[in-house]
């Protein structure tokens, strides 16, 4: 075997703890939050977790967010503004690869 497999894999830190306390859904639908949604998915998921860009939502709203469209883009624009206030002087586009404003 030319390239042996590593004996251990690096584990990525995750912050998707099960919600055990009552939180209202971020989308103000009136239902309790049951899931955590990272605002930026795919390659930027870990950045979302590190930067605290997660919201607590109910299952139905989570499905609507992932269905795409205006809800997802509005959330990304809202959280980009929050990120730019939290990290002044840093480039959002360098970190996340796209500008949503």
Secondary structure, DSSP 8 states (H G I E B T S, - for coil): --S---SS------------S--B-TT-SSSB--EEEESS-GGGHHHHHHTT-EEEE-HHHHHHHHT-SHHHHHHHHHHHHHHHHHTTTS-HHHHHS----
